[in-house]
Every structure is written in C-alpha cells, then in structure tokens.
Amino acid sequence: MCRSIKTLRPPVLPQEATEDDIRAAALQYVRKVSGFREPAAHNREVFERAVDAVAEATAALLAGLEVRGAGRRG
C-alpha cells in the first residue's frame, strides 16, 4: 500500500526535516491507517484534515525532541 515511513530526525536524517518530508510521512500514515490510497470524494475532506493533523503533530514532536549530544532542536 505505501512505503515504510522513514525516520525524520538527526542523525538518521542528516539535515532537519522539511515541511515536504513531514507532509509525505503524514500522508503515508493516513493512507496506511485508513486503507485508502486516494479517498473517495465524500471522504476527501476528513482525509485531508487527518493528514494536516498528523503533519502538525509530527512537526511538534520533531521540534521538541532532544537528540543526545546535539542539544535541543527547534
């Protein structure tokens, strides 16, 4: 259905995750959980809201993580 969601934090990802990286991971997650690659028209709005919410939560998580030896990010 979709590729594995990649780790978005250093040192696994050498640079800081971009908004596009975060959005792509959120989309993959929502696709996997919902079982829809592309939702039907009547489900599109809730699908997009879910992607937005997951992307926002992911950005907050990455901003708050402390990577040992690297100090606090964000």
C-alpha positions as CSV (number, residue, x, y, z in Angstrom):
1,M,0.0,0.0,0.0
2,C,2.7,2.5,0.9
3,R,6.4,2.6,1.6
4,S,7.7,2.5,5.1
5,I,7.7,5.9,6.9
6,K,11.3,7.0,7.3
7,T,12.8,8.4,10.5
8,L,12.8,12.2,10.2
9,R,15.3,13.2,13.0
10,P,19.0,13.5,13.0
11,P,21.3,11.7,12.9
12,V,19.2,9.3,10.8
13,L,18.2,12.2,8.6
14,P,21.3,14.3,8.2
15,Q,19.5,17.6,7.8
16,E,16.4,18.9,9.5
17,A,13.2,17.5,8.1
18,T,11.4,19.8,5.7
19,E,7.7,20.5,5.6
20,D,7.6,18.3,2.5
21,D,9.3,15.4,4.4
22,I,6.8,15.8,7.3
23,R,3.8,16.0,5.0
24,A,4.9,12.9,3.0
25,A,5.2,10.9,6.2
26,A,1.8,12.1,7.4
27,L,0.2,11.2,4.1
28,Q,1.7,7.7,4.3
29,Y,0.5,7.2,7.8
30,V,-3.1,8.3,7.0
31,R,-3.1,6.1,3.9
32,K,-2.0,3.1,5.9
33,V,-4.5,3.7,8.8
34,S,-7.4,4.5,6.5
35,G,-6.7,1.8,4.0
36,F,-7.2,4.3,1.2
37,R,-4.5,5.5,-1.2
38,E,-6.9,8.1,-2.6
39,P,-10.1,8.6,-0.7
40,A,-13.5,8.9,-2.5
41,A,-14.8,12.4,-2.9
42,H,-17.1,12.1,0.2
43,N,-14.1,11.2,2.4
44,R,-11.6,13.7,0.9
45,E,-12.1,16.5,3.5
46,V,-11.7,14.2,6.5
47,F,-8.7,12.5,4.9
48,E,-7.0,15.9,4.3
49,R,-7.8,17.1,7.8
50,A,-6.2,13.9,9.2
51,V,-3.1,14.5,7.1
52,D,-2.9,18.1,8.3
53,A,-3.3,17.0,12.0
54,V,-0.7,14.2,11.7
55,A,1.8,16.6,10.0
56,E,1.2,19.2,12.7
57,A,1.8,16.6,15.5
58,T,4.9,15.3,13.7
59,A,6.4,18.8,13.4
60,A,5.7,19.5,17.1
61,L,7.3,16.2,18.0
62,L,10.4,16.8,16.0
63,A,10.7,20.4,17.3
64,G,10.6,19.1,20.9
65,L,12.9,16.1,20.7
66,E,16.3,16.3,22.3
67,V,18.9,14.4,20.5
68,R,21.8,13.4,22.8
69,G,24.9,15.4,22.3
70,A,23.1,17.8,19.9
71,G,21.1,20.0,22.4
72,R,17.5,20.9,22.0
73,R,16.2,21.3,18.4
74,G,13.7,23.9,17.3
